[in-house]
Amino acid sequence: MDKNISFTLKVWRQRGPKAKGAFETYQMKDIPGDTSFLEMLDILNEQLVNENKEPIVFDHDCREGICGMCSLYVNGHPHGPATGATTCQLYMRRFKDGDTITVEPWRSAGFPVIRDLMVDRTAFDKIQQAGGYVSINTGGIPDANAIPIGKDIAEEAMDAAACIGCGACVAACKNGSAMLFVSAKVSQFALLPQGKVEAAKRVKAMVAKMDELGFGNCTNTRACEAECPKCVSISNIARLNREFIKAKMKD
C-alpha cells in the first residue's frame, strides 16, 4: 500500500496572457501515493474553494494519457519525471515526503498562457489543418486494404501516428521547435500509399504554417524525443527534412 506524503507545491499563477505571473506556494498534507497528479490538483482546488480563494486553472480531459491536454511542466520536465507518460498518468508515489514540487505551464511563444497552468495550443490545430490529412478519394475499404503495405512500414506509420499533439516536444526544446510534432504528422502519411499523392503539398504547407506561427528550429538536442509521452522518434524529423527537400526540388 502506498504511503501518504506531505510536500510543498509551488504553482505558477497568471490571470491572463498579458498579466504578470508569479509562483504561489501551498502546503499539501497526507496525500495518498496512489493519487494521480491531476487528482492532487483537484484536492488543492477543493481546499482553495473552501477558503474562498481562486482555484488553479489547468487543462485536462480524458485523464487516460490519450488527449495530451494535461500539459504541465513538473520539476523541469514536460508532463513530469515519469518516462513515456502524460501528467495524468503521473502518481504521487513518484515523489518523496517533504519534497518541493514546482508546476508551470508550457513555456513557448507558440503556446501563450490563457490562465495559470492552461495554455493555448491551437497553433498545433492550425498546423494540422494546413495539410495533416488525406483529401483524395482512396476508394472503399476493400480497395484500400488491397494495397500491399509491409509490416515494418505499417508499424512505423502507426508509431508516428501515436503522437497526441500535447506539445511536450515544444516545451522541452530550447528553441521551442515543433519539428517532432510536425514530422510525426507528416510521417504517418508519407509512409503510406494513401498519403503519397499529396505528399509535396502537405509537407510544404505544414512547415510553412509551423514557421509562420513562430516555432523555433531543430538543433538535434533530442530533448523532444526524451520527453515525448508517446516516445515518438526523432527519425521522423529526418524523414520530414527529406520530404521537404524533395518537394522543393520538384518546384
MARBA-3410 file (N, C-alpha, C, O; in Angstrom, 1 decimal):
251
0.8,-1.2,0.0,0.0,0.0,0.0,0.9,1.3,0.0,1.8,1.3,0.8 ~ 0.6,2.2,-0.9,1.3,3.5,-1.0,1.2,4.3,0.3,0.1,4.5,0.8 ~ 2.3,4.9,0.8,2.2,5.7,1.9,1.7,7.1,1.6,1.8,7.6,0.4 ~ 1.1,7.8,2.6,0.8,9.2,2.4,2.0,10.1,2.4,2.9,9.8,3.2 ~ 2.0,11.1,1.7,3.2,12.1,1.7,2.7,13.5,1.9,1.6,13.8,1.5
3.5,14.3,2.5,3.3,15.7,2.6,4.4,16.5,1.9,5.6,16.0,1.9 ~ 4.1,17.6,1.2,5.1,18.2,0.4,4.7,19.7,0.2,3.6,20.1,0.4 ~ 5.6,20.4,-0.4,5.4,21.9,-0.7,5.2,21.9,-2.2,5.9,21.4,-3.0 ~ 4.1,22.6,-2.6,3.7,22.8,-4.0,3.9,24.2,-4.4,3.2,25.1,-3.9 ~ 4.7,24.5,-5.4,4.9,25.8,-6.0,4.2,25.8,-7.3,4.6,25.1,-8.2
3.2,26.6,-7.5,2.4,26.7,-8.7,2.4,28.0,-9.3,2.3,29.1,-8.6 ~ 2.6,28.0,-10.6,2.6,29.3,-11.4,1.1,29.8,-11.5,0.3,29.1,-12.0 ~ 0.9,31.1,-11.1,-0.4,31.7,-11.2,-0.3,32.9,-12.1,0.6,33.7,-11.9 ~ -1.2,33.0,-13.1,-1.2,34.1,-14.0,-2.6,34.3,-14.5,-3.3,33.4,-15.0 ~ -3.1,35.5,-14.3,-4.5,35.8,-14.6,-4.9,35.9,-16.1,-6.0,35.7,-16.4
-3.9,36.1,-16.9,-4.2,36.1,-18.4,-2.9,36.2,-19.2,-1.8,36.3,-18.6 ~ -3.0,36.2,-20.5,-1.8,36.2,-21.4,-0.9,37.3,-21.2,0.3,37.2,-21.3 ~ -1.4,38.5,-20.9,-0.6,39.7,-20.7,-0.3,40.1,-19.3,0.4,41.0,-19.0 ~ -0.9,39.3,-18.4,-0.7,39.6,-16.9,0.6,39.1,-16.5,1.2,38.2,-17.0 ~ 1.1,39.7,-15.4,2.4,39.3,-14.8,2.1,38.1,-13.9,1.3,38.2,-13.0
2.8,37.0,-14.1,2.6,35.8,-13.3,3.6,35.7,-12.2,4.6,36.4,-12.2 ~ 3.3,34.8,-11.2,4.2,34.6,-10.1,3.9,33.2,-9.5,2.8,32.7,-9.7 ~ 4.9,32.6,-8.8,4.6,31.4,-8.1,3.9,31.6,-6.8,4.2,32.6,-6.1 ~ 3.0,30.7,-6.5,2.3,30.7,-5.2,2.6,29.4,-4.5,2.7,28.4,-5.2 ~ 2.8,29.4,-3.2,3.2,28.2,-2.5,2.1,27.6,-1.7,1.4,28.4,-1.0
1.9,26.3,-1.7,0.9,25.7,-1.0,1.5,24.5,-0.2,2.4,23.8,-0.7 ~ 1.0,24.2,0.9,1.4,23.0,1.7,0.4,21.9,1.6,-0.8,22.1,1.9 ~ 0.8,20.8,1.1,-0.1,19.7,0.9,0.2,18.6,1.9,1.4,18.2,2.1 ~ -0.8,18.1,2.6,-0.6,17.2,3.8,-1.3,15.9,3.5,-2.5,15.8,3.1 ~ -0.6,14.8,3.8,-1.1,13.5,3.8,-1.9,13.1,2.5,-3.0,12.7,2.5
-1.2,13.3,1.4,-1.7,12.9,0.1,-1.4,11.4,-0.2,-0.2,11.1,-0.2 ~ -2.3,10.6,-0.5,-2.0,9.2,-0.8,-1.1,9.0,-2.0,-1.2,9.7,-3.0 ~ -0.2,8.0,-1.9,0.7,7.8,-3.0,0.1,7.4,-4.3,0.6,7.6,-5.4 ~ -1.1,6.7,-4.2,-1.8,6.3,-5.4,-2.7,7.4,-6.0,-3.5,7.1,-6.9 ~ -2.6,8.6,-5.5,-3.3,9.7,-6.1,-2.6,10.2,-7.4,-1.4,10.3,-7.3
-3.3,10.4,-8.4,-2.7,10.9,-9.6,-2.3,12.4,-9.4,-2.9,13.1,-8.5 ~ -1.4,12.9,-10.3,-1.0,14.3,-10.1,-2.2,15.3,-10.3,-2.4,16.3,-9.6 ~ -3.1,15.0,-11.3,-4.2,15.8,-11.5,-5.2,15.7,-10.4,-5.9,16.7,-10.0 ~ -5.4,14.5,-9.8,-6.3,14.4,-8.6,-5.7,15.2,-7.5,-6.5,15.7,-6.7 ~ -4.4,15.2,-7.3,-3.8,16.1,-6.3,-4.2,17.5,-6.5,-4.5,18.2,-5.5
-4.1,18.0,-7.7,-4.5,19.4,-8.0,-6.0,19.6,-7.7,-6.4,20.7,-7.3 ~ -6.8,18.6,-8.0,-8.3,18.7,-7.6,-8.4,18.8,-6.1,-9.3,19.6,-5.7 ~ -7.7,18.1,-5.3,-7.7,18.2,-3.9,-7.3,19.6,-3.4,-8.0,20.2,-2.6 ~ -6.3,20.2,-4.1,-5.8,21.5,-3.7,-6.9,22.5,-4.1,-7.2,23.4,-3.3 ~ -7.6,22.3,-5.3,-8.6,23.3,-5.7,-9.8,23.2,-4.7,-10.4,24.3,-4.5
-10.1,22.1,-4.2,-11.2,22.0,-3.3,-10.9,22.8,-2.0,-11.7,23.4,-1.4 ~ -9.6,22.7,-1.6,-9.2,23.4,-0.4,-9.3,24.9,-0.7,-9.7,25.7,0.2 ~ -8.9,25.4,-1.9,-8.9,26.8,-2.2,-10.3,27.3,-2.3,-10.6,28.4,-1.8 ~ -11.2,26.5,-2.9,-12.6,26.9,-2.9,-13.2,27.0,-1.5,-14.0,28.0,-1.2 ~ -12.9,26.1,-0.7,-13.4,26.1,0.7,-12.9,27.3,1.5,-13.5,27.8,2.4
-11.7,27.8,1.0,-11.1,29.0,1.7,-11.5,30.3,0.9,-11.0,31.4,1.2 ~ -12.5,30.2,0.0,-13.0,31.3,-0.8,-11.8,32.0,-1.6,-11.8,33.2,-1.8 ~ -10.9,31.1,-2.1,-9.9,31.6,-3.0,-10.0,31.1,-4.4,-10.8,30.1,-4.6 ~ -9.4,31.7,-5.3,-9.5,31.3,-6.7,-8.8,29.9,-7.0,-7.6,29.8,-6.6 ~ -9.5,29.0,-7.5,-8.9,27.7,-7.8,-7.9,27.8,-8.9,-7.9,28.8,-9.7
-7.0,26.9,-9.0,-5.9,26.9,-10.1,-6.5,26.3,-11.4,-7.2,25.3,-11.4 ~ -6.3,27.1,-12.4,-6.8,26.7,-13.8,-5.8,25.8,-14.4,-4.6,26.1,-14.6 ~ -6.2,24.6,-14.8,-5.3,23.7,-15.5,-6.2,22.9,-16.5,-7.4,22.7,-16.3 ~ -5.6,22.4,-17.6,-6.3,21.7,-18.6,-6.3,20.2,-18.4,-5.3,19.6,-18.0 ~ -7.4,19.6,-18.8,-7.5,18.1,-18.7,-8.8,17.7,-19.4,-9.7,18.4,-19.6
-8.8,16.4,-19.8,-10.0,15.9,-20.4,-10.1,14.4,-20.1,-10.8,14.0,-19.2 ~ -9.4,13.5,-20.9,-9.6,12.1,-20.8,-9.0,11.5,-19.5,-9.5,10.5,-18.9 ~ -7.9,12.0,-19.0,-7.1,11.5,-17.9,-6.7,10.0,-18.1,-6.7,9.3,-17.1 ~ -6.5,9.7,-19.3,-6.1,8.3,-19.7,-4.8,8.3,-20.6,-4.5,7.3,-21.2 ~ -4.2,9.5,-20.7,-2.9,9.5,-21.5,-3.2,9.6,-22.9,-2.3,9.2,-23.7
-4.4,10.0,-23.4,-4.8,9.9,-24.8,-4.9,11.3,-25.4,-4.4,11.5,-26.5 ~ -5.4,12.3,-24.7,-5.7,13.6,-25.3,-4.6,14.6,-25.3,-4.5,15.4,-26.1 ~ -3.6,14.4,-24.3,-2.5,15.3,-24.2,-2.8,16.7,-23.7,-1.9,17.6,-23.7 ~ -4.0,16.9,-23.1,-4.3,18.2,-22.6,-3.7,18.6,-21.3,-3.5,19.8,-21.0 ~ -3.2,17.6,-20.6,-2.6,17.8,-19.2,-1.2,18.3,-19.4,-0.3,17.7,-19.0
-1.1,19.5,-20.0,0.2,20.0,-20.4,0.9,20.8,-19.3,0.8,22.0,-19.3 ~ 1.5,20.1,-18.3,2.1,20.7,-17.2,3.6,20.4,-17.2,4.1,19.4,-17.5 ~ 4.4,21.4,-16.8,5.8,21.3,-16.6,6.1,21.1,-15.1,5.9,22.0,-14.3 ~ 6.5,19.9,-14.8,6.6,19.5,-13.4,8.1,19.2,-13.0,8.7,18.3,-13.6 ~ 8.6,20.0,-12.1,10.0,19.9,-11.7,11.0,19.9,-12.9,11.9,19.1,-13.0
10.7,20.7,-13.9,11.6,20.9,-15.0,11.4,19.9,-16.1,12.2,19.8,-17.1 ~ 10.4,19.1,-16.0,10.1,18.1,-17.1,8.7,18.3,-17.6,7.7,18.4,-16.9 ~ 8.5,18.3,-19.0,7.2,18.3,-19.5,6.4,17.0,-19.1,7.0,15.9,-19.3 ~ 5.3,17.1,-18.5,4.5,16.0,-18.0,5.0,15.4,-16.7,4.3,14.6,-16.1 ~ 6.2,15.8,-16.3,6.7,15.3,-15.0,7.9,14.3,-15.3,8.2,14.0,-16.4
8.4,13.7,-14.2,9.6,12.9,-14.3,9.3,11.5,-14.8,10.3,10.8,-15.1 ~ 8.1,11.0,-15.0,7.8,9.7,-15.5,8.1,9.6,-17.0,7.8,10.5,-17.7 ~ 8.8,8.5,-17.4,9.1,8.4,-18.8,7.9,7.7,-19.6,7.3,6.8,-19.1 ~ 7.6,8.3,-20.8,6.6,7.7,-21.6,5.2,7.8,-21.0,4.4,6.9,-21.1 ~ 4.9,9.0,-20.3,3.6,9.1,-19.6,3.2,10.6,-19.6,4.1,11.5,-19.6
1.9,10.8,-19.7,1.4,12.2,-19.6,1.3,12.6,-18.1,1.4,11.7,-17.2 ~ 0.9,13.8,-17.8,0.8,14.3,-16.4,-0.3,13.5,-15.7,-0.2,13.2,-14.5 ~ -1.4,13.2,-16.4,-2.5,12.4,-15.7,-2.1,11.0,-15.4,-2.8,10.4,-14.6 ~ -1.0,10.5,-16.0,-0.5,9.2,-15.6,0.6,9.2,-14.6,1.2,8.2,-14.3 ~ 0.9,10.4,-14.1,1.9,10.6,-13.1,1.3,10.4,-11.7,0.3,11.1,-11.4
1.8,9.6,-10.8,1.3,9.4,-9.5,2.2,9.9,-8.4,3.4,10.0,-8.6 ~ 1.6,10.3,-7.3,2.3,11.0,-6.2,3.4,10.1,-5.6,4.2,10.5,-4.9 ~ 3.3,8.8,-5.8,4.3,7.9,-5.3,5.7,8.1,-5.9,6.7,7.7,-5.4 ~ 5.7,8.9,-7.0,7.0,9.2,-7.7,7.8,10.3,-6.8,9.0,10.5,-7.0 ~ 7.1,10.9,-5.9,7.7,11.9,-5.1,7.9,11.5,-3.7,7.3,10.5,-3.2
8.8,12.2,-2.9,9.2,11.8,-1.6,8.5,12.7,-0.6,8.2,13.9,-0.9 ~ 8.3,12.2,0.6,7.8,13.1,1.7,8.7,14.2,1.9,9.9,14.0,2.1 ~ 8.2,15.4,2.0,9.0,16.6,2.2,9.5,17.3,1.0,10.2,18.3,1.0 ~ 9.2,16.7,-0.2,9.7,17.3,-1.5,9.1,18.7,-1.7,8.0,19.0,-1.2 ~ 9.7,19.4,-2.6,9.2,20.7,-3.1,8.9,20.4,-4.6,9.8,20.1,-5.4
7.7,20.5,-5.0,7.3,20.3,-6.4,6.9,21.6,-7.1,6.0,22.3,-6.6 ~ 7.5,21.8,-8.2,7.3,23.1,-8.9,6.5,22.8,-10.2,6.8,21.9,-11.0 ~ 5.3,23.5,-10.4,4.4,23.2,-11.5,4.3,24.5,-12.3,4.0,25.6,-11.8 ~ 4.6,24.4,-13.6,4.5,25.5,-14.5,3.7,25.2,-15.8,3.5,24.0,-16.1 ~ 3.2,26.1,-16.6,2.6,25.9,-17.9,3.8,25.7,-18.9,4.9,25.9,-18.6
3.4,25.2,-20.1,4.4,25.1,-21.2,5.0,26.5,-21.4,4.2,27.5,-21.3 ~ 6.2,26.6,-21.7,6.9,27.8,-21.9,7.3,27.9,-23.4,8.3,27.3,-23.9 ~ 6.4,28.6,-24.2,6.7,28.7,-25.6,5.9,29.9,-26.2,4.7,30.1,-25.8 ~ 6.5,30.6,-27.1,5.8,31.7,-27.8,4.6,31.2,-28.6,3.6,31.9,-28.7 ~ 4.7,29.9,-29.0,3.6,29.4,-29.8,2.5,28.9,-28.9,1.4,28.7,-29.5
2.7,28.8,-27.6,1.6,28.4,-26.7,1.4,29.5,-25.6,1.8,29.3,-24.5 ~ 0.7,30.6,-25.9,0.6,31.6,-24.9,-0.3,31.1,-23.8,-1.2,30.3,-23.9 ~ 0.0,31.6,-22.6,-0.8,31.2,-21.4,-2.2,31.9,-21.4,-2.3,33.0,-21.7 ~ -3.2,31.0,-21.2,-4.5,31.5,-21.1,-4.8,32.0,-19.7,-5.2,33.1,-19.4 ~ -4.5,31.1,-18.7,-4.6,31.4,-17.3,-3.9,30.3,-16.5,-4.1,29.2,-16.8
-3.1,30.7,-15.5,-2.4,29.8,-14.6,-1.6,28.8,-15.4,-0.6,29.1,-16.1 ~ -2.1,27.5,-15.4,-1.4,26.4,-16.0,-2.0,26.0,-17.4,-1.5,25.0,-18.0 ~ -2.9,26.7,-17.8,-3.6,26.4,-19.1,-3.0,27.3,-20.2,-2.9,28.5,-20.1 ~ -2.6,26.6,-21.3,-2.0,27.3,-22.5,-2.9,27.1,-23.7,-3.6,26.2,-23.8 ~ -2.7,28.0,-24.6,-3.5,28.0,-25.9,-2.6,27.1,-26.9,-1.6,27.6,-27.4
-3.1,25.9,-27.2,-2.3,25.1,-28.1,-3.0,25.0,-29.5,-2.8,24.0,-30.2 ~ -3.8,26.0,-29.8,-4.5,25.9,-31.2,-3.5,26.0,-32.3,-3.8,25.8,-33.5 ~ -2.2,26.5,-32.0,-1.2,26.5,-33.1,-1.0,25.1,-33.7,-0.9,25.0,-34.9 ~ -1.1,24.1,-32.9,-1.0,22.7,-33.4,-2.1,22.4,-34.3,-2.0,21.7,-35.3 ~ -3.3,22.8,-33.9,-4.5,22.6,-34.8,-4.3,23.3,-36.1,-4.7,22.7,-37.2
-3.8,24.5,-36.1,-3.6,25.2,-37.4,-2.6,24.5,-38.3,-2.7,24.5,-39.5 ~ -1.5,23.9,-37.7,-0.5,23.2,-38.5,-1.2,21.9,-39.1,-1.0,21.6,-40.2 ~ -2.0,21.3,-38.3,-2.7,20.1,-38.8,-3.7,20.4,-39.9,-3.7,19.7,-40.9 ~ -4.4,21.5,-39.7,-5.3,21.9,-40.8,-4.6,22.3,-42.1,-5.2,22.3,-43.1 ~ -3.4,22.8,-42.0,-2.6,23.2,-43.1,-2.4,22.0,-44.1,-2.2,22.3,-45.3
-2.3,20.8,-43.6,-2.0,19.7,-44.5,-2.0,18.3,-43.9,-1.7,17.3,-44.6 ~ -2.3,18.2,-42.6,-2.3,16.9,-42.0,-3.5,16.1,-42.2,-4.2,15.7,-41.2 ~ -3.8,15.8,-43.4,-5.0,15.0,-43.8,-4.8,14.4,-45.2,-3.9,14.8,-45.9 ~ -5.7,13.5,-45.6,-5.7,13.0,-46.9,-7.1,13.4,-47.5,-8.1,13.0,-47.0 ~ -7.1,14.1,-48.6,-8.3,14.6,-49.2,-8.7,14.0,-50.5,-9.7,14.3,-51.1
-7.8,13.1,-51.0,-8.1,12.4,-52.3,-9.0,11.2,-52.0,-9.1,10.7,-50.9 ~ -9.7,10.8,-53.0,-10.5,9.6,-52.9,-9.6,8.3,-53.0,-9.1,8.0,-54.1 ~ -9.6,7.6,-51.9,-8.7,6.4,-51.9,-9.5,5.1,-52.1,-9.0,4.0,-51.9 ~ -10.8,5.3,-52.4,-11.6,4.1,-52.7,-12.3,3.6,-51.4,-12.0,4.1,-50.3 ~ -13.0,2.5,-51.5,-13.6,1.9,-50.4,-12.6,1.1,-49.5,-11.5,1.0,-49.9
-13.1,0.6,-48.4,-12.2,-0.2,-47.5,-11.6,-1.4,-48.2,-10.4,-1.6,-48.1 ~ -12.3,-2.2,-49.0,-11.6,-3.3,-49.7,-10.5,-2.9,-50.6,-9.5,-3.5,-50.7 ~ -10.7,-1.8,-51.3,-9.7,-1.3,-52.3,-8.5,-0.8,-51.5,-7.4,-1.1,-51.9 ~ -8.7,-0.1,-50.4,-7.5,0.4,-49.7,-6.8,-0.7,-49.1,-5.5,-0.7,-49.0 ~ -7.5,-1.7,-48.5,-6.8,-2.9,-47.9,-6.1,-3.8,-48.9,-5.3,-4.6,-48.6
-6.5,-3.6,-50.2,-5.8,-4.4,-51.2,-4.4,-4.0,-51.6,-3.7,-4.6,-52.3 ~ -4.1,-2.8,-51.1,-2.7,-2.2,-51.4,-1.8,-2.9,-50.4,-1.9,-2.7,-49.2 ~ -0.8,-3.6,-50.9,0.2,-4.3,-50.0,1.1,-3.3,-49.3,1.8,-2.5,-50.0 ~ 1.1,-3.3,-48.0,2.0,-2.5,-47.2,2.8,-3.4,-46.3,2.2,-4.2,-45.5 ~ 4.1,-3.2,-46.3,4.9,-4.1,-45.5,4.7,-3.9,-44.0,4.3,-2.8,-43.6
4.8,-4.9,-43.2,4.6,-4.8,-41.8,5.4,-3.8,-41.1,4.9,-3.0,-40.2 ~ 6.7,-3.7,-41.4,7.6,-2.7,-40.8,7.2,-1.3,-41.1,7.2,-0.4,-40.2 ~ 6.7,-1.1,-42.3,6.3,0.3,-42.7,5.0,0.6,-42.0,4.8,1.7,-41.5 ~ 4.1,-0.3,-42.0,2.8,-0.1,-41.3,3.0,0.3,-39.8,2.4,1.1,-39.3 ~ 3.9,-0.5,-39.2,4.2,-0.3,-37.8,4.9,1.1,-37.5,4.6,1.8,-36.6
5.7,1.5,-38.5,6.4,2.8,-38.3,5.4,3.9,-38.5,5.5,4.9,-37.8 ~ 4.5,3.7,-39.4,3.5,4.8,-39.6,2.6,4.9,-38.4,2.2,6.0,-38.0 ~ 2.3,3.7,-37.8,1.4,3.7,-36.5,2.2,4.4,-35.4,1.6,5.1,-34.5 ~ 3.5,4.1,-35.3,4.3,4.7,-34.3,4.3,6.3,-34.4,4.2,7.0,-33.4 ~ 4.4,6.8,-35.6,4.3,8.2,-35.8,2.9,8.7,-35.5,2.8,9.8,-34.9
1.9,8.0,-35.9,0.5,8.4,-35.6,0.2,8.4,-34.1,-0.9,8.9,-33.7 ~ 1.0,7.8,-33.3,0.8,7.7,-31.8,0.9,9.1,-31.2,0.5,9.3,-30.1 ~ 1.5,10.1,-31.9,1.7,11.4,-31.4,0.3,12.0,-31.1,-0.6,12.0,-31.9 ~ 0.2,12.5,-29.8,-1.1,13.1,-29.4,-1.2,14.6,-29.4,-2.1,15.2,-29.0 ~ -0.1,15.2,-29.9,-0.1,16.6,-30.1,-0.2,17.4,-28.8,-0.8,18.5,-28.7
0.5,16.9,-27.8,0.4,17.6,-26.5,1.2,18.8,-26.4,0.9,19.7,-25.6 ~ 2.3,18.8,-27.1,3.2,20.0,-27.1,4.4,19.8,-26.2,5.2,20.8,-26.0 ~ 4.6,18.6,-25.6,5.8,18.4,-24.7,7.1,18.6,-25.5,8.0,19.1,-24.9 ~ 7.1,18.3,-26.7,8.3,18.4,-27.6,8.7,19.9,-27.6,9.9,20.3,-27.5 ~ 7.7,20.8,-27.8,8.0,22.2,-27.9,8.5,22.7,-26.5,9.4,23.5,-26.5
7.8,22.3,-25.5,8.2,22.7,-24.1,9.6,22.2,-23.7,10.3,22.9,-23.0 ~ 10.0,21.1,-24.2,11.3,20.5,-23.9,12.4,21.2,-24.7,13.6,21.2,-24.2 ~ 12.1,21.7,-25.8,13.1,22.2,-26.8,13.6,23.6,-26.4,12.8,24.5,-26.1 ~ 14.9,23.8,-26.3,15.5,25.1,-26.0,15.1,26.2,-27.1,15.1,27.4,-26.8 ~ 14.7,25.7,-28.3,14.4,26.6,-29.3,12.8,26.7,-29.5,12.4,27.5,-30.4
12.1,25.9,-28.7,10.7,25.9,-28.9,10.2,25.4,-30.2,9.3,25.9,-30.9 ~ 10.9,24.4,-30.7,10.7,23.8,-32.0,9.5,22.8,-32.0,9.3,22.1,-31.0 ~ 8.7,22.8,-33.0,7.6,21.9,-33.2,7.9,20.8,-34.2,7.0,20.2,-34.7 ~ 9.2,20.6,-34.5,9.6,19.7,-35.5,9.1,18.2,-35.2,8.8,17.5,-36.2 ~ 9.2,17.8,-34.0,8.8,16.4,-33.7,7.3,16.2,-34.0,7.0,15.2,-34.6
6.5,17.1,-33.6,5.1,17.0,-33.8,4.8,17.0,-35.3,4.1,16.2,-35.9 ~ 5.3,18.0,-36.0,5.1,18.1,-37.5,5.6,16.9,-38.2,5.0,16.4,-39.1 ~ 6.8,16.5,-37.8,7.4,15.3,-38.5,6.6,14.0,-38.3,6.5,13.2,-39.2 ~ 6.0,13.9,-37.1,5.2,12.7,-36.8,4.0,12.7,-37.7,3.6,11.7,-38.2 ~ 3.3,13.9,-37.8,2.1,14.0,-38.7,2.4,13.8,-40.1,1.6,13.3,-40.9
3.6,14.3,-40.6,4.0,14.1,-42.0,4.3,12.7,-42.2,3.9,12.1,-43.2 ~ 5.0,12.1,-41.3,5.5,10.7,-41.5,4.3,9.7,-41.5,4.4,8.8,-42.4 ~ 3.3,9.9,-40.7,2.2,8.9,-40.7,1.5,8.8,-42.1,0.9,7.8,-42.4 ~ 1.6,9.9,-42.9,1.1,9.9,-44.2,2.1,9.5,-45.3,1.8,8.8,-46.2 ~ 3.3,10.0,-45.1,4.4,9.8,-46.1,4.8,8.4,-46.2,5.2,8.0,-47.3
4.6,7.6,-45.2,5.0,6.2,-45.2,3.9,5.3,-45.9,4.2,4.2,-46.3 ~ 2.7,5.8,-46.1,1.6,5.0,-46.7,1.2,5.5,-48.1,1.3,6.7,-48.4 ~ 0.8,4.6,-48.9,0.4,4.9,-50.3,-0.7,6.0,-50.4,-0.6,6.9,-51.2 ~ -1.6,6.0,-49.4,-2.7,7.0,-49.5,-2.2,8.4,-49.3,-2.9,9.3,-49.7 ~ -1.1,8.5,-48.6,-0.6,9.9,-48.4,0.4,10.4,-49.4,0.8,11.6,-49.3
0.8,9.6,-50.3,1.9,10.0,-51.2,1.4,11.0,-52.3,2.2,11.8,-52.8 ~ 0.1,10.9,-52.7,-0.4,11.8,-53.7,-0.2,13.2,-53.4,0.1,14.1,-54.2 ~ -0.5,13.6,-52.1,-0.5,15.0,-51.7,0.8,15.3,-50.9,0.9,16.3,-50.2 ~ 1.8,14.4,-50.9,3.0,14.5,-50.1,3.7,15.8,-50.2,4.0,16.5,-49.1 ~ 4.0,16.3,-51.4,4.7,17.5,-51.6,3.9,18.7,-51.1,4.5,19.6,-50.4
2.7,18.8,-51.4,1.8,19.9,-51.0,1.7,19.9,-49.4,1.7,21.0,-48.8 ~ 1.5,18.7,-48.9,1.4,18.6,-47.4,2.6,19.1,-46.6,2.4,20.0,-45.8 ~ 3.8,18.6,-47.0,4.9,19.0,-46.2,5.3,20.5,-46.3,5.7,21.1,-45.3 ~ 5.1,21.0,-47.5,5.4,22.4,-47.7,4.4,23.3,-46.9,4.8,24.3,-46.2 ~ 3.1,22.9,-46.9,2.1,23.7,-46.2,2.3,23.6,-44.7,2.1,24.6,-44.0
2.6,22.4,-44.2,2.7,22.3,-42.7,4.0,22.9,-42.2,3.9,23.6,-41.1 ~ 5.1,22.9,-42.9,6.3,23.5,-42.5,6.1,25.0,-42.6,6.6,25.8,-41.7 ~ 5.5,25.5,-43.6,5.2,27.0,-43.7,4.4,27.5,-42.6,4.6,28.6,-42.0 ~ 3.4,26.7,-42.2,2.5,27.2,-41.1,3.2,27.1,-39.8,3.1,28.0,-39.0 ~ 4.1,26.1,-39.6,4.9,26.0,-38.4,5.8,27.2,-38.3,5.9,27.8,-37.2
6.4,27.6,-39.3,7.3,28.8,-39.3,6.5,30.1,-39.1,6.9,31.0,-38.3 ~ 5.4,30.2,-39.7,4.5,31.3,-39.6,4.1,31.6,-38.1,3.9,32.7,-37.7 ~ 3.8,30.5,-37.4,3.3,30.6,-36.0,4.4,30.8,-35.0,4.1,30.9,-33.8 ~ 5.7,30.9,-35.5,6.7,31.3,-34.6,7.5,30.2,-33.8,8.1,30.5,-32.8 ~ 7.3,29.0,-34.2,8.1,27.9,-33.6,9.5,28.0,-34.0,9.8,28.4,-35.1
10.4,27.5,-33.2,11.9,27.6,-33.5,12.3,26.5,-34.3,11.6,25.6,-34.7 ~ 13.7,26.5,-34.6,14.3,25.4,-35.4,14.8,24.3,-34.6,15.1,24.4,-33.4 ~ 15.0,23.1,-35.2,15.5,21.9,-34.6,17.0,22.0,-34.6,17.6,22.2,-35.7 ~ 17.7,21.7,-33.5,19.2,21.7,-33.5,19.6,20.3,-32.9,20.7,20.2,-32.5 ~ 18.7,19.3,-33.0,19.1,17.9,-32.7,19.6,17.7,-31.3,20.6,17.0,-31.1
19.0,18.3,-30.3,19.4,18.1,-28.9,18.7,16.8,-28.4,19.1,16.2,-27.4 ~ 17.7,16.4,-29.1,16.9,15.2,-28.8,16.1,15.3,-27.4,15.6,14.3,-26.9 ~ 16.0,16.5,-26.9,15.2,16.7,-25.7,13.7,16.4,-26.0,13.0,15.9,-25.1 ~ 13.2,16.7,-27.2,11.8,16.4,-27.6,11.6,14.9,-27.5,10.5,14.5,-26.9 ~ 12.5,14.1,-28.0,12.3,12.6,-28.0,12.4,12.1,-26.6,11.6,11.2,-26.3
13.2,12.7,-25.8,13.4,12.2,-24.4,12.1,12.5,-23.6,11.8,11.7,-22.6 ~ 11.4,13.6,-23.9,10.3,14.0,-23.0,8.9,13.6,-23.6,7.9,13.7,-23.0 ~ 8.9,13.1,-24.9,7.7,12.7,-25.5,6.9,11.6,-24.8,7.5,10.6,-24.5 ~ 5.7,11.8,-24.4,5.0,10.8,-23.6,4.6,9.6,-24.4,4.3,8.5,-23.9 ~ 4.7,9.7,-25.7,4.5,8.5,-26.6,5.8,8.0,-27.3,5.7,7.2,-28.2
6.9,8.5,-26.8,8.2,8.0,-27.3,8.3,8.1,-28.8,8.9,7.2,-29.4 ~ 7.9,9.2,-29.4,8.0,9.4,-30.9,9.5,9.6,-31.2,10.1,10.5,-30.5 ~ 10.0,9.0,-32.2,11.4,9.0,-32.5,11.7,10.2,-33.4,10.9,10.7,-34.2 ~ 12.9,10.8,-33.1,13.4,11.9,-34.0,13.8,11.5,-35.4,14.1,12.3,-36.2 ~ 13.8,10.2,-35.6,14.0,9.7,-37.0,12.9,10.3,-37.9,13.1,10.4,-39.1
11.8,10.6,-37.3,10.7,11.3,-38.1,11.1,12.7,-38.6,10.7,13.1,-39.7 ~ 12.0,13.4,-37.8,12.4,14.7,-38.2,13.3,14.5,-39.5,13.3,15.4,-40.4 ~ 14.1,13.5,-39.5,15.0,13.3,-40.7,14.1,13.0,-41.9,14.3,13.5,-43.0 ~ 13.0,12.3,-41.7,12.1,12.0,-42.8,11.4,13.3,-43.3,11.2,13.5,-44.5 ~ 11.0,14.1,-42.3,10.4,15.4,-42.7,11.3,16.2,-43.5,10.9,16.8,-44.5
12.6,16.3,-43.1,13.6,17.1,-43.9,13.7,16.5,-45.3,13.8,17.3,-46.3 ~ 13.7,15.2,-45.5,13.8,14.6,-46.8,12.6,14.9,-47.6,12.7,15.3,-48.8 ~ 11.4,14.8,-47.0,10.2,15.1,-47.7,10.1,16.5,-48.2,9.7,16.8,-49.3 ~ 10.6,17.4,-47.3,10.6,18.8,-47.6,11.5,19.2,-48.8,11.2,19.9,-49.7 ~ 12.7,18.6,-48.7,13.7,18.8,-49.8,13.2,18.3,-51.1,13.4,18.9,-52.2
12.6,17.1,-51.1,12.1,16.5,-52.4,11.0,17.4,-52.9,10.9,17.6,-54.1 ~ 10.1,17.9,-52.1,9.1,18.8,-52.5,9.6,20.1,-53.1,9.1,20.5,-54.2 ~ 10.6,20.7,-52.5,11.2,21.9,-53.1,12.0,21.6,-54.4,12.0,22.5,-55.3 ~ 12.6,20.5,-54.5,13.3,20.1,-55.8,12.3,20.0,-56.9,12.6,20.3,-58.0 ~ 11.1,19.5,-56.6,10.1,19.4,-57.6,9.6,20.7,-58.1,9.3,20.9,-59.3
9.6,21.7,-57.2,9.3,23.1,-57.6,10.3,23.7,-58.6,10.2,24.8,-59.0
END
